[in-house]
Amino acid sequence: MEEHESAIDERFLVCGLGGLGQHCVVALKQFGVEVVGIDLVKPRSWRIPGVDNLLDELIIGDCRQNSVFERAKIERCRAVLIVTSDELINAETAIAVRQLNKNARLVVRSTKENLNQLLEEQLTNFVAYDPIHLSAASFALAALGGDSLGFFNLDDKWLGIFRHTVRYGDSFYRRQLFEVNNSSRILLCYLPDKYYKFNCFYDWDSEIVIQEGSTVIYVEQFDRLLSKQKKSLVSNVAKKKKMWQQTIDFIRKIKIRKKILEYWHSSSQVRRVVIVCGLMTLVLAIVGTILFAFLLNNYTTVNLNPFYITISLLLGGYADFLYTESPKNLIVQLVSLALAVTGTAFVGVLYALATEKLLSTKFLFSNRRPEVPEEEHIVIIGIKRVGSKVAQLLQEFRQPVVAIVLEDDFDPNHLPDIPLFTGDLDESLSKVNLSSAKSIIATSEDEMLNVEMGLKTQKINPKSSLIIRTFGQRLSENLAQMLPKSQIISAYAVAAEAFAGAAFGENILDLFRLHNQTVLVTEYQFSEVDSLNGLMLSEIAYGYGVVPISYQNPPRSPELMPKNYKKIEPGIRLVVLATIDGLKRMERGRIGIYPKNWQIVIESAVTEVARFDGANQITKMTNYPLNRARDLIDNLPQTLPVPLYKLQAQDLIRILQQHQVMASLKKI
């Protein structure tokens, strides 16, 4: 992040004003910059009401032509966002822009990873994102529900954002807020009651005692294998149950009568014929065996086994039966003839249907998919690009997933480890145990179909979490009012904030939603001329309102949840959690979301060692010269003449107390 002039004096160009492009315009205008839009034709109606008024200039033309770029004053553009729906046009436009402006930041919409890497090497100052990839995590998180608000992978380690409502006696109850932080966890937000909403980071006093009913939101490192271990433990406990208890549980669980009725009503006409013929054949086999056992009771021939005779007759063996046994009893002959005729009818139907089924398979063999879970599973309706990515993310976190395919070109070998249903939509819905599902996600490319599926599934299972994918802002707002308990997610709205953040030169690694705000996982690489060089992480965190979560001084390994006294130097790689407002502050160099209006009064030091250690800690935590810190602590009581942020000052007081140096807080 290098020094530059005020962002208000710079132009940002958006090529392609479709759904994603319009959301990018809205996101960029939050930074107060000049935004110019280019589109091939003027949109007849805007997906976002009033977005045309946000544009400082609208240019109609082909964004690949130099004449169009001249009208857009490309030489003045700090960044160009190329977000049309055609990836070939996007690549051509990026190359054309680089010929006219060697320094402009290029942010491109693209799914071609290999091509993106090559273009990045050739064009420089280039970054490409797939909006589907950026938004998939939002759908997966909404489906997970519970206390999970976000998750992302950073340097091959998984970090999660968790919300915890404090209960009497739990691990957070009656602890102070600073105690939430440790080597693998950082507090992001504290809400004293349900009426408080997240506004910005560090909006609290670290000495507050956590009360029952309050909510803490934090980022913490976690291991995906933990969920596997828990499942293995549950499985081992279940195996130790007594056999009779398992049998009773199984009988209760399967609900035979309900399952039979559901199966019969959901079956096709052909399947019902097979069921009837099979049952009739079974009944005939039982009746025939009983009759022959009674009628042939006095026969002395050893070959006459009643069950064998019945099965032979049902399978068309009447002639063989007469030739072998030659029964004299007229009743036996009539019963044999009746069984042979009825067997020919019913078994013949089964033969015909089995033959048709074998021929229709066309010798296609595939792995057997798992059974549909009974309950607490996630149903994804529409499994194309968004749905597939969401399913893969949920599988990584060991969630039971069932998918319904709506697309004709879907590869049946894709996602082989989850139950998958195709064909008639209503029939597929009847097979996925919708009434007991935990979450339902409608992610098809057809916006109205998503709405229809959302309303239909909500009627079947009103207790489930419903997530609907939309594209237009009007529909999103109306659905949110009509279905207040559902989550309406616009993939473009979520992704656009990452595109806008990347336009200012930062690398957006991931994002998640926190109380209707988008939090961006943002990477900074500091150069020799960076204005932040020499600052401590505490000053960056409390000054700009961002949360440092990874600090790396190459070639050393990255440090998660770094200490606040770490300093920014050229070559440092820093990853922070930042809202759009936080990025704006860092972009403009507007430090001081909270004023530095606190000082520390150092009252006493118990021993000589305490004075020595106390001076070292003061220098480490505040950058105050060491020789002056030693003079200060040798003549107590004294006020440390360094203005600090309140949380920074409270941190220093606690550290000094650990070294037997007593100090207190003083407001300037």
C-alpha positions in Angstrom: 0.0 0.0 0.0 1.9 3.0 -1.3 1.4 6.7 -0.7 -0.7 8.5 -3.2 -2.9 11.5 -3.7 -6.4 11.7 -2.5 -8.6 9.0 -4.0 -11.3 11.6 -4.7 -9.1 13.1 -7.5 -8.7 9.7 -9.3 -11.0 7.9 -11.8 -12.1 4.3 -11.6 -13.4 2.7 -14.7 -15.9 -0.1 -14.8 -16.2 -2.0 -18.0 -19.5 -3.9 -18.3 -22.6 -2.7 -16.4 -24.4 -5.9 -15.9 -25.3 -7.2 -12.5 -21.8 -7.4 -11.2 -20.7 -4.2 -12.8 -23.6 -2.2 -11.2 -22.8 -3.6 -7.8 -19.1 -2.6 -8.3 -20.2 0.9 -9.0 -22.1 1.0 -5.7 -19.2 -0.4 -3.8 -16.7 2.0 -5.4 -18.8 5.0 -4.6 -18.6 4.2 -0.9 -15.0 5.3 -1.2 -16.1 8.7 -2.6 -14.2 8.2 -5.8 -15.0 9.2 -9.4 -16.5 6.3 -11.3 -16.9 6.0 -15.1 -18.9 3.2 -16.6 -18.6 1.6 -20.1 -21.2 -0.6 -21.7 -21.9 -1.8 -25.2 -25.5 -0.5 -25.1 -27.3 1.6 -22.5 -29.3 -0.6 -20.1 -33.1 -0.2 -20.6 -33.6 -0.8 -16.9 -31.0 -0.8 -14.0 -31.0 -3.8 -11.7 -30.0 -1.5 -8.9 -32.3 1.6 -8.7 -30.4 4.9 -9.0 -27.1 3.4 -10.0 -27.1 5.5 -13.2 -27.1 8.6 -10.9 -24.0 7.3 -9.1 -21.9 7.2 -12.3 -19.9 10.4 -13.0 -19.9 9.5 -16.6 -21.6 6.8 -18.8 -19.9 5.9 -22.1 -21.6 3.7 -24.7 -19.3 1.7 -26.8 -17.0 -1.4 -27.2 -14.6 -1.4 -24.2 -11.9 -3.0 -26.4 -11.6 0.0 -28.6 -9.0 2.7 -28.0 -11.4 5.5 -29.0 -13.7 4.5 -26.1 -10.8 4.5 -23.7 -9.7 8.0 -24.9 -13.2 9.3 -24.1 -12.9 7.7 -20.6 -9.6 9.5 -20.1 -7.8 6.2 -19.5 -4.5 7.9 -18.6 -6.2 9.3 -15.5 -7.7 6.0 -14.3 -6.1 4.5 -11.2 -7.9 1.2 -11.7 -10.0 -0.5 -14.3 -12.6 -3.2 -13.3 -13.3 -5.4 -16.3 -16.5 -7.4 -15.4 -18.4 -8.3 -18.5 -20.0 -11.7 -18.8 -17.7 -12.7 -21.7 -14.3 -13.8 -20.4 -12.7 -13.4 -23.9 -13.7 -9.8 -24.0 -12.4 -9.3 -20.5 -9.0 -10.7 -21.5 -8.8 -8.6 -24.6 -9.9 -5.4 -22.7 -7.2 -6.0 -20.1 -4.5 -6.2 -22.8 -5.8 -3.1 -24.5 -5.9 -1.1 -21.3 -2.3 -2.0 -20.5 -1.1 -0.6 -23.8 -2.6 2.8 -22.9 -2.0 2.9 -19.2 1.1 1.1 -17.8 0.3 1.7 -14.2 -3.5 1.2 -13.8 -4.7 -1.5 -11.5 -6.5 -4.2 -13.5 -9.3 -6.2 -11.7 -10.7 -8.8 -14.1 -13.6 -11.2 -13.9 -12.4 -14.6 -15.0 -12.6 -18.3 -14.1 -9.5 -19.4 -16.1 -6.8 -19.9 -13.5 -4.0 -20.8 -15.9 -4.7 -17.8 -18.2 -5.0 -15.5 -15.2 -1.6 -16.5 -14.0 0.0 -15.9 -17.4 -1.7 -12.5 -17.7 -0.6 -11.5 -14.3 3.0 -12.2 -15.3 2.8 -10.3 -18.5 0.6 -7.3 -17.5 1.6 -6.8 -13.9 -0.6 -5.0 -11.3 -3.3 -7.5 -12.4 -5.7 -9.6 -10.3 -8.6 -11.8 -11.4 -11.5 -13.2 -9.4 -14.3 -15.6 -10.0 -17.4 -14.0 -8.4 -18.9 -17.5 -8.0 -16.0 -18.6 -5.9 -16.1 -15.4 -3.8 -19.8 -15.8 -3.0 -20.0 -19.6 -2.5 -18.7 -19.4 1.1 -21.6 -17.0 2.0 -24.2 -19.7 0.8 -22.3 -22.5 2.6 -22.2 -20.4 5.8 -25.8 -19.5 5.7 -26.6 -23.2 5.4 -24.4 -24.2 8.3 -26.4 -21.9 10.6 -25.6 -22.1 14.3 -22.6 -20.1 15.6 -20.5 -20.1 12.5 -20.4 -16.7 10.7 -17.4 -17.3 8.4 -14.4 -19.4 7.6 -11.4 -19.1 5.4 -8.1 -20.7 4.7 -4.9 -18.7 5.4 -1.5 -20.2 4.8 -2.9 -23.7 4.9 -4.6 -23.1 8.2 -8.4 -22.8 8.7 -9.8 -19.9 10.7 -13.4 -19.5 11.6 -15.6 -16.6 12.7 -17.8 -17.7 15.6 -20.7 -16.1 17.5 -21.3 -17.2 21.1 -24.2 -16.2 23.3 -22.9 -16.3 26.9 -24.7 -18.5 29.4 -24.4 -18.8 33.1 -21.3 -20.8 34.0 -19.8 -21.3 30.5 -16.2 -20.5 29.6 -16.7 -16.8 28.9 -19.1 -16.0 31.8 -17.7 -13.4 34.3 -14.4 -13.0 32.5 -13.1 -9.7 31.2 -13.1 -9.0 27.5 -9.3 -9.0 27.2 -9.2 -12.6 28.4 -11.0 -13.8 25.3 -7.8 -13.2 23.3 -5.1 -15.8 23.2 -2.6 -17.3 20.8 -5.3 -18.8 18.6 -8.3 -16.4 19.1 -9.0 -12.7 18.8 -12.2 -10.9 19.9 -13.9 -9.1 17.0 -17.1 -7.8 18.5 -18.9 -7.6 21.9 -22.7 -7.1 22.0 -24.0 -6.5 25.6 -27.5 -7.5 24.6 -29.7 -8.3 21.6 -30.3 -4.6 20.7 -26.7 -3.9 20.0 -25.5 -4.2 16.4 -21.9 -4.5 15.0 -20.6 -1.1 13.9 -16.8 -1.3 13.9 -14.0 -3.3 15.5 -12.7 -2.4 19.0 -15.9 -0.7 20.0 -15.6 -1.8 23.7 -13.6 -1.4 26.9 -11.3 -4.4 27.5 -11.9 -4.3 31.2 -15.7 -5.0 30.9 -16.9 -8.2 32.6 -18.8 -10.5 30.3 -22.4 -10.9 31.5 -25.0 -13.6 30.9 -27.0 -13.0 27.7 -24.3 -11.0 26.0 -22.7 -12.1 22.7 -19.1 -12.3 21.8 -17.9 -12.7 18.2 -14.3 -13.9 17.6 -12.0 -15.3 15.0 -10.3 -18.5 16.0 -8.0 -21.1 14.4 -9.6 -24.5 14.2 -8.9 -28.0 12.7 -11.4 -29.7 10.4 -10.3 -33.0 11.7 -12.0 -32.1 15.0 -15.4 -32.8 13.5 -14.2 -36.2 12.2 -12.9 -37.1 15.7 -16.2 -36.2 17.3 -18.1 -38.3 14.8 -15.8 -41.2 15.4 -16.3 -40.9 19.1 -20.1 -40.9 18.7 -19.8 -43.9 16.4 -17.8 -45.9 19.0 -20.2 -45.1 21.7 -23.1 -46.3 19.6 -21.4 -49.6 18.9 -21.3 -50.3 22.6 -25.1 -50.2 23.0 -26.8 -53.4 23.8 -28.1 -55.3 20.8 -31.8 -55.2 21.9 -31.6 -51.4 22.3 -30.2 -51.0 18.8 -33.0 -53.1 17.4 -35.7 -51.1 19.1 -34.0 -47.8 18.0 -33.9 -49.1 14.4 -37.5 -50.1 14.4 -38.6 -46.8 15.7 -36.4 -44.9 13.3 -37.5 -46.6 10.1 -41.3 -46.0 10.6 -42.3 -48.8 8.3 -45.9 -47.9 7.5 -45.1 -44.3 6.8 -42.2 -45.3 4.5 -44.3 -47.7 2.6 -47.0 -45.1 1.9 -44.5 -42.5 0.9 -42.8 -44.9 -1.4 -46.0 -46.0 -3.0 -47.2 -42.5 -3.6 -43.9 -41.3 -5.0 -43.5 -44.4 -7.3 -44.1 -44.3 -11.0 -46.8 -46.5 -12.7 -44.2 -49.1 -13.9 -42.8 -49.4 -10.4 -46.3 -50.0 -9.0 -46.9 -52.8 -11.5 -43.7 -54.4 -10.5 -44.7 -54.2 -6.8 -48.2 -55.7 -7.4 -46.8 -58.5 -9.6 -44.1 -59.3 -7.1 -46.5 -59.4 -4.2 -49.0 -61.6 -6.1 -46.2 -64.1 -7.1 -45.2 -64.3 -3.4 -48.8 -64.9 -2.3 -49.3 -67.6 -5.0 -46.0 -69.3 -3.8 -47.3 -69.4 -0.2 -50.8 -70.6 -1.1 -49.5 -73.2 -3.6 -47.1 -74.6 -1.0 -49.8 -75.0 1.6 -52.3 -76.6 -0.9 -49.8 -79.1 -2.2 -48.7 -80.0 1.3 -52.3 -80.9 2.0 -53.3 -82.5 -1.3 -50.2 -84.6 -1.7 -50.1 -85.8 2.0 -50.8 -89.4 1.0 -48.3 -89.6 -1.9 -45.3 -91.8 -1.4 -43.1 -90.4 -4.1 -40.0 -88.8 -2.6 -39.7 -86.3 -5.4 -42.8 -84.4 -4.5 -41.7 -81.4 -2.4 -44.6 -78.9 -2.1 -42.5 -75.7 -2.3 -40.4 -77.0 -5.2 -43.6 -78.0 -7.1 -45.1 -74.6 -6.6 -42.1 -72.6 -7.8 -41.7 -74.9 -10.8 -45.3 -74.3 -11.8 -45.1 -70.5 -11.4 -42.0 -70.5 -13.6 -43.7 -72.3 -16.4 -42.8 -75.9 -15.5 -46.3 -77.4 -15.9 -45.4 -79.9 -18.6 -42.4 -81.1 -16.7 -44.5 -81.6 -13.6 -47.1 -83.8 -15.5 -44.3 -85.8 -17.3 -42.4 -86.4 -14.0 -45.2 -87.1 -11.5 -48.3 -87.9 -13.6 -50.8 -87.1 -10.8 -54.1 -89.0 -10.9 -56.0 -86.6 -8.6 -58.1 -84.2 -10.6 -57.9 -81.4 -7.9 -54.1 -81.6 -8.0 -54.2 -81.2 -11.8 -56.5 -78.2 -11.6 -54.5 -76.5 -8.9 -51.3 -77.1 -10.9 -52.9 -75.7 -14.1 -54.2 -72.6 -12.2 -50.7 -71.9 -10.7 -49.1 -72.3 -14.1 -51.5 -69.9 -15.8 -51.3 -67.2 -13.2 -47.6 -67.6 -12.8 -47.1 -67.2 -16.5 -49.1 -63.9 -16.3 -47.4 -62.3 -13.3 -43.9 -63.7 -13.7 -44.0 -62.9 -17.4 -44.6 -59.2 -16.5 -41.6 -59.2 -14.2 -39.5 -60.8 -16.9 -40.5 -58.2 -19.5 -39.9 -55.2 -17.2 -36.5 -56.6 -16.1 -35.5 -57.1 -19.7 -36.6 -53.5 -20.6 -34.7 -52.1 -17.6 -31.5 -54.0 -18.6 -31.7 -52.8 -22.2 -32.4 -49.1 -21.1 -29.2 -48.9 -19.0 -27.0 -49.0 -22.1 -24.4 -50.8 -20.1 -23.7 -47.7 -18.0 -22.2 -48.6 -14.7 -21.4 -46.1 -11.9 -20.6 -46.1 -8.2 -23.5 -46.4 -5.9 -24.3 -43.1 -4.2 -25.0 -42.8 -0.5 -28.5 -42.9 0.9 -30.4 -39.8 1.6 -29.9 -38.8 5.3 -33.0 -39.1 7.5 -32.6 -35.6 9.1 -30.4 -32.6 9.7 -29.0 -32.5 6.1 -28.6 -29.7 3.6 -30.6 -29.8 0.3 -29.1 -27.9 -2.6 -31.5 -27.1 -5.5 -29.6 -26.3 -8.6 -26.1 -27.8 -8.7 -24.4 -25.9 -11.4 -21.4 -23.6 -10.7 -22.6 -22.0 -7.5 -24.3 -25.1 -6.2 -21.3 -27.3 -7.0 -18.9 -25.0 -5.1 -21.2 -24.8 -2.2 -21.5 -28.6 -2.1 -17.7 -29.0 -2.1 -17.3 -26.5 0.8 -20.0 -28.2 2.8 -18.3 -31.6 2.2 -15.0 -30.3 3.4 -16.7 -29.6 6.8 -18.4 -33.0 6.9 -21.9 -31.8 6.4 -24.6 -34.2 5.0 -25.6 -32.8 1.6 -28.3 -33.8 -0.9 -28.4 -32.2 -4.4 -31.2 -31.8 -7.0 -30.0 -31.3 -10.5 -32.0 -28.9 -12.7 -29.4 -28.5 -15.5 -29.5 -30.8 -18.6 -25.7 -30.6 -19.2 -24.7 -31.7 -15.7 -22.1 -34.5 -15.5 -23.5 -37.4 -13.5 -20.0 -38.4 -12.4 -19.5 -35.0 -10.7 -19.8 -34.9 -6.9 -20.0 -38.8 -6.6 -20.1 -38.8 -2.8 -23.5 -37.2 -2.3 -27.0 -38.3 -3.1 -28.0 -36.8 -6.4 -31.5 -36.6 -8.0 -32.4 -35.7 -11.6 -35.6 -35.6 -13.7 -38.9 -34.3 -12.5 -38.5 -31.6 -9.9 -41.5 -32.5 -7.8 -40.6 -36.2 -7.8 -37.0 -35.3 -6.7 -38.3 -33.1 -3.9 -40.3 -36.0 -2.6 -37.2 -38.1 -2.3 -34.8 -35.8 -0.3 -36.6 -35.9 3.1 -37.3 -32.2 2.7 -39.5 -32.1 5.9 -36.5 -33.0 8.1 -33.7 -31.0 6.4 -31.7 -28.5 8.3 -31.2 -26.1 5.5 -32.4 -25.6 1.9 -30.4 -23.6 -0.7 -31.9 -22.5 -4.0 -28.9 -21.6 -6.2 -30.1 -22.2 -9.8 -29.3 -19.7 -12.6 -33.1 -19.0 -12.9 -33.9 -16.3 -10.3 -37.7 -16.9 -10.5 -37.2 -20.7 -10.1 -35.2 -20.0 -7.0 -38.0 -17.9 -5.6 -40.6 -20.6 -6.5 -38.5 -23.4 -4.9 -37.9 -21.2 -1.8 -41.6 -20.6 -1.3 -42.5 -24.3 -1.9 -39.9 -25.7 0.4 -40.7 -23.1 3.1 -44.2 -24.4 3.1 -43.1 -28.0 3.5 -40.5 -27.3 6.2 -41.0 -23.9 7.8 -38.4 -24.7 10.5 -35.5 -25.1 8.1 -33.0 -22.4 7.1 -33.9 -21.1 3.7 -31.2 -19.5 1.5 -32.2 -18.0 -1.9 -29.9 -16.8 -4.6 -31.0 -13.6 -6.3 -29.5 -11.2 -8.9 -31.6 -8.0 -8.7 -31.7 -5.6 -5.7 -35.5 -5.0 -5.9 -36.3 -8.7 -5.7 -33.8 -9.2 -2.8 -35.4 -6.4 -0.8 -38.9 -7.6 -1.4 -38.1 -11.2 -0.6 -36.4 -10.1 2.6 -39.6 -8.5 3.7 -41.8 -11.4 2.7 -39.5 -14.1 4.2 -37.9 -12.3 7.1 -36.4 -15.6 8.5 -34.8 -16.5 5.2 -31.4 -15.3 3.9 -31.5 -13.7 0.5 -28.0 -13.5 -1.0 -27.0 -11.8 -4.2 -23.8 -13.4 -5.4 -22.8 -10.2 -7.3 -23.4 -7.9 -4.3 -21.1 -10.0 -2.1 -18.4 -10.3 -4.8 -18.5 -6.7 -5.8 -17.1 -5.5 -2.5 -14.0 -7.7 -3.1 -13.6 -6.3 -6.6 -13.8 -2.8 -5.3 -11.3 -3.5 -2.5 -8.9 -5.0 -5.0 -9.2 -1.9 -7.2 -7.2 0.0 -4.6 -4.2 -2.3 -4.9 -4.9 -4.7 -2.1 -5.2 -8.4 -2.4 -8.6 -9.7 -1.2 -8.1 -13.2 -0.1 -11.7 -13.9 1.1 -14.7 -12.3 2.6 -17.6 -13.0 5.0 -20.7 -11.3 6.3 -20.9 -9.9 9.8 -24.2 -8.2 10.9 -25.1 -7.1 7.3 -21.5 -5.8 6.7 -19.0 -7.4 4.5 -15.6 -8.1 6.1 -12.7 -8.6 3.7 -9.7 -10.7 4.4 -7.1 -8.4 3.0 -3.4 -8.9 2.3 -0.9 -6.0 2.4 2.7 -6.1 1.2 4.7 -3.1 2.5 7.3 -1.4 0.4 10.2 1.0 1.1 8.1 4.1 0.6 5.0 3.0 2.5 3.5 5.5 4.9 2.9 2.9 7.5 6.5 1.9 8.0 7.6 2.1 11.6 4.0 1.8 13.1 3.2 -1.0 15.5 0.3 -3.3 14.9 -1.6 -1.8 17.8 -1.5 1.6 16.1 -2.7 0.1 12.8 -5.4 -1.9 14.5 -6.8 0.7 16.8 -6.1 3.6 14.5 -7.7 2.2 11.3 -10.2 -0.1 12.9 -8.8 -3.3 11.3 -7.9 -6.7 12.9 -4.4 -8.0 12.1 -4.5 -11.8 12.0 -1.3 -12.8 10.2 2.2 -11.2 10.3 5.1 -12.5 8.2 8.6 -11.2 7.9 10.1 -13.3 5.1 11.7 -15.8 5.1 10.2 -16.6 8.5 6.9 -18.4 8.7 3.6 -16.4 9.1 2.5 -15.8 12.7 -1.2 -16.1 13.3 -2.8 -13.7 15.9 0.4 -11.6 16.1 1.4 -9.6 19.1 0.4 -5.9 19.1 4.0 -4.7 19.5 5.1 -6.1 16.1 6.3 -3.3 13.8 5.7 -2.6 10.1 8.9 -2.7 8.0 9.6 -2.9 4.3 8.9 -6.5 3.0 6.4 -7.3 5.8 3.3 -9.2 4.7 0.2 -8.4 6.8 -3.2 -9.9 6.6 -6.1 -8.1 8.3 -9.8 -8.3 8.6 -11.4 -5.0 7.4 -14.8 -3.6 6.7 -15.2 -1.3 3.7 -14.9 1.6 6.1 -11.6 0.2 7.4 -10.2 -0.1 3.9 -11.3 3.5 3.1 -9.4 4.7 6.2 -6.3 2.8 5.2 -6.6 3.9 1.6 -6.8 7.6 2.5 -4.3 7.4 5.4 -7.1 8.7 7.7 -5.8 7.2 11.0 -7.6 7.8 14.3 -11.0 6.1 14.3 -10.5 6.4 18.1 -8.4 9.3 19.4 -5.1 8.9 21.1 -6.2 10.7 24.2 -5.1 8.5 27.0 -1.9 8.4 29.1 -0.4 6.1 31.7 0.5 7.2 35.2 3.3 5.0 36.5 2.9 4.9 40.3 5.4 2.5 41.8 7.8 -0.4 41.0 8.4 -2.9 43.8 12.0 -4.0 43.0 15.0 -3.1 40.9 14.1 -5.9 38.6 10.6 -4.6 38.3 12.0 -1.2 37.2 14.3 -2.8 34.7 11.6 -5.0 33.1 9.1 -2.1 33.3 11.3 0.2 31.2 11.8 -2.5 28.6 8.1 -3.1 28.3 7.3 0.6 28.0 9.8 0.8 25.1 8.5 -2.3 23.4 4.8 -1.4 23.6 5.1 2.4 22.8 8.3 3.0 20.9 9.4 5.4 23.7 13.2 5.6 23.9 14.7 3.2 26.3 17.0 5.6 28.1 14.2 8.0 28.7 12.0 5.1 29.9 14.6 4.2 32.5 14.9 7.8 33.7 11.2 7.9 34.0 10.7 4.8 36.0 13.6 5.7 38.3 11.7 8.8 39.5 8.2 7.6 40.2 5.4 8.6 40.2 5.5 9.8 36.7 3.1 10.2 33.7 4.3 8.5 30.5 4.4 11.5 28.0 3.1 9.3 25.1 -0.6 9.6 24.0 -2.1 6.2 23.5 -5.3 4.6 22.3 -7.4 3.4 25.3 -7.1 -0.3 24.5 -3.4 0.1 23.8 -3.0 1.8 27.2 -5.0 -0.9 29.0 -2.8 -3.6 27.4 0.4 -1.8 28.7 -1.0 -1.4 32.2 -1.7 -5.2 32.5 1.8 -6.0 31.2 3.4 -3.7 33.7 1.4 -5.2 36.5 2.7 -8.6 35.5 6.2 -7.2 36.1 5.2 -5.7 39.5 5.0 -2.1 38.2 1.8 -0.4 39.3 0.1 2.0 36.9 -3.2 3.6 36.2 -5.1 5.1 33.2 -5.4 8.9 32.7 -7.5 10.7 30.1 -5.9 13.6 28.4 
